[in-house]
């Protein structure tokens, strides 16, 4: 019986010794997670791999530069075409209005043909209505008449075709407007043709 008890103790002691050895080995050896972490932080690259990575980095940088240049070029193109479009519209508007200005002149001459006694004439009233409507249409388009009569002569807006002596007017003052001048947005569409005094 005593021998059986010793036999039972021996396997228990052996188990304890094995547990102690195992725990000592675990403490001495680094954990596998730490090894994995270290392996992720440090790695070895061959010269060929390094050259390939540098080449890829240079290619990426070149592509990024190309993309930025292309984006800037497109932005410039968009702005340029918008400006050209505005310019085309403005030019077309100026050409159209300029082509209609002789109609203004003819309506003005038609009204000038009537005498004071014809003031109530139906024909004259009709021409006046058409002329008024035409002037309103020009005003809606932004067209302004150039004020000339009684104003100092301005070569930027007036075209002098005659000089007259007039004691009532000062020197270089517009005495009479022979043909009305027009402006659109600060730009002269047609110079006012005038007589200048003194």
Steps between C-alpha positions, in 0.01 A plus 500: 500500500778743588660425167180586318486835679859576392414405142206739506723776639758456231267578209366802694853629560590441136194698392599787726853495364370500142273800575792693653726423201230603256434833677874571515531430125205729426657783700838457334366479142342814346132490414415417140297826468809705580696317229227574248501868602876526458482328162248762378720791608826384345550333165775454251483616139729409217668766287277412204185536711621835633571628146158380388331680793692820425400474134134453595517797739651717223231383256227579754646846556514560123137388460388728784685792339342417164155488661550839670618656173205352313255629764653850481494490119133399500415779745676753275319359196163527676566863599629587152197349322259674741672831424494430125132411521425830673707682237316330213165592655610863551633524142179352356294743708707798380475392135122454526443837668732677255300355210178639653627855555410619147138417588530746792636765261215447250231520767659820633506650148138393442390690812705806399303524172176581679414863559344632819153510344525123438546432874159330526543296183431127546797416279736711712368345823558155351860583409555652849369182665725279288800727570429501876470121503825467306683726748361297792621177337850645461495614864405147614807370318714750693549746213537866604495810282806726513407843635658749263298820439630782719778277641875561461642317200640158602704320231439172685124528432449763231599524135517865385420554133436876505608813687261793539532844652247549780529779756247334734716189544845469650810370327496132395137453599275275292256727314291233326474121481479380140485130586435352846783304663456186715685315775469150642657424837742792480608405146415731210286323238478802275652846541262794504549705183494865607555866410741672736479872582789745472 
